Amino acid sequence: MSAKAERLYRIESMLRRGRKLTFQDMLNELEVSKATLKRDLQFLRHRLDAPINYNRAEDTYELGVSPEGGRRELAGLWFNSQELHALLTSHHLLSSLDGNGALSRHVGPLLERIHKLIGQSEKDKTDVIQRISVRNVGQRPVEAPCFELVCSALLERKRLHFKYATRSRKAESQRKASPQRLIHYRNTWYMDAWCHTNNDLRRFALDAMSDVSTDAAKCKEVTIGTVEKALDGGYGAYAGNDVQWATLRFSAQAAQWVAREQWHPNQQATQLSGGRLDLKVPYVDLTELRMDVMRHGPEVEVLQPKELREQIAENLRKTLAIYMAAR
């Protein structure tokens, strides 16, 4: 906490005790100059909208009173300049992740408060936005009402009713679920939940959910440890705990980047002679792992499992056939 932030906090603490303070009282407590205290009080009033009232007859300061008669408190938002700029960056990142705007519009008032604390003009605000760019390729947007209902149900521990589209089977089904966790992965939002329809833990993509509504029934509670054990063993978004392992061998060229990447929290990497790299990753379903392997082309070889080698070989044969036919 900066020296200024600490002083502001102490002034807030003194006023919150319900005391009427003279200017001299605050000077004695803070041990600062009159000019510094005047600037602090002005900052609290005009930048933080602090309800500090001055009683000229008594020559005292105190916190204002709400219409209900209760004493108002100052907002506990004490950040230095670097922290405020970091919050601005985080807000912009949040807005970029949140394509539907459901999150960003709720934290909008906080953003305005931060701009005010920093003392930015409208031109400065625009400049900050222009200088931070987050590009989400392949983002699958989620309808705002769906996102907000899922978030509310998660935090308020309510059950959800929704229609779910299983794309691989081209089928839709009605589901009842108790949300346990929300995940943002590769520009897509997922909900880990206890599915009452199937009576087990499942992972649902929010963009595949529709006709979402909440239920008054009590949410089934599952510990996060149980959720992680049941759903986090697989590769990527494919949930499950029936884990198998794949071994990938990368060329020296690709290993320069892959050695610094996290494909899975439990991955095992082994550096080989000549700069090559062996990477072992767990999986439950090969779909996403196959796509990630194929983007490296001839710079990677699947050592195991045999099933993945065959799938990639078959995909490459089909791809070659398309290009040969076009010649």
Long-range contacts (C-beta under 8 A, 24 or more apart in sequence): 1-78, 1-80, 2-80, 4-40, 5-78, 5-79, 5-80, 7-32, 7-36, 7-40, 8-40, 8-43, 8-44, 8-48, 8-78, 9-76, 9-78, 11-40, 11-41, 11-44, 12-44, 12-50, 12-73, 12-74, 12-76, 15-52, 15-61, 15-62, 15-63, 15-74, 16-63, 16-71, 16-73, 16-74, 18-62, 18-63, 18-71, 19-62, 20-55, 20-58, 20-60, 20-61, 20-62, 21-60, 21-61, 21-62, 22-59, 22-60, 22-61, 23-59, 23-61, 26-61, 44-74, 47-116, 47-117, 47-119, 48-74, 48-75, 48-77, 48-117, 50-74, 75-113, 77-113, 77-117, 79-117, 81-118, 84-114, 84-117, 84-118, 85-118, 87-114, 88-114, 88-115, 88-118, 88-128, 89-132, 92-128, 92-129, 92-132, 92-134, 93-132, 93-134, 96-134, 96-135, 96-136, 97-134, 97-136, 97-184, 97-187, 98-147, 99-136, 99-139, 99-141, 99-142, 100-141, 100-142, 100-143, 100-144, 100-147, 101-144, 102-142, 102-144, 102-147, 102-148, 102-151, 103-147, 136-187, 137-187, 138-186, 138-187, 139-187, 139-188, 140-187, 140-188, 140-205, 140-207, 141-207, 142-189, 142-206, 142-207, 143-210, 145-212, 146-206, 146-209, 146-210, 146-212, 147-189, 147-206, 149-212, 149-213, 149-214, 150-179, 150-182, 150-191, 150-206, 150-209, 150-212, 151-182, 152-214, 153-179, 153-214, 153-219, 154-179, 154-180, 154-181, 154-182, 154-191, 157-218, 157-219, 157-221, 158-214, 158-215, 158-216, 158-219, 159-196, 159-214, 159-215, 159-217, 159-218, 159-219, 159-220, 160-193, 160-212, 160-213, 160-214, 160-215, 161-211, 161-212, 161-213, 161-214, 161-215, 162-209, 162-210, 162-211, 162-212, 162-213, 163-209, 163-210, 163-211, 164-204, 164-208, 164-209, 165-208, 165-209, 165-210, 166-208, 167-208, 173-197, 175-204, 176-215, 177-202, 177-204, 178-219, 178-220, 178-221, 178-222, 179-219, 180-222, 180-224, 180-227, 181-224, 181-227, 185-236, 185-237, 186-236, 186-237, 188-237, 190-237, 192-227, 192-231, 192-239, 194-220, 194-222, 196-220, 200-230, 201-226, 201-227, 201-230, 201-231, 201-239, 202-239, 203-231, 203-237, 203-239, 205-237, 232-265, 233-282, 233-284, 234-282, 234-283, 234-284, 234-285, 235-263, 235-264, 235-281, 235-282, 235-283, 235-284, 235-285, 235-288, 235-289, 236-288, 236-289, 236-292, 237-288, 238-283, 238-284, 238-285, 238-287, 238-288, 239-284, 240-284, 240-285, 241-284, 242-284, 243-282, 243-283, 243-284, 244-282, 244-283, 244-284, 244-305, 245-280, 245-281, 245-282, 245-283, 245-304, 246-280, 246-281, 246-282, 246-283, 246-286, 246-289, 246-302, 246-304, 246-305, 246-308, 247-278, 247-279, 247-280, 247-302, 247-303, 247-304, 248-278, 248-279, 248-280, 248-281, 248-293, 248-300, 248-301, 248-302, 248-303, 249-276, 249-277, 249-278, 249-279, 249-300, 249-301, 249-302, 249-303, 250-276, 250-277, 250-278, 250-279, 250-296, 250-299, 250-300, 251-276, 251-298, 251-299, 251-300, 252-276, 253-299, 254-296, 254-299, 254-300, 258-296, 263-292, 278-303, 286-311, 290-315
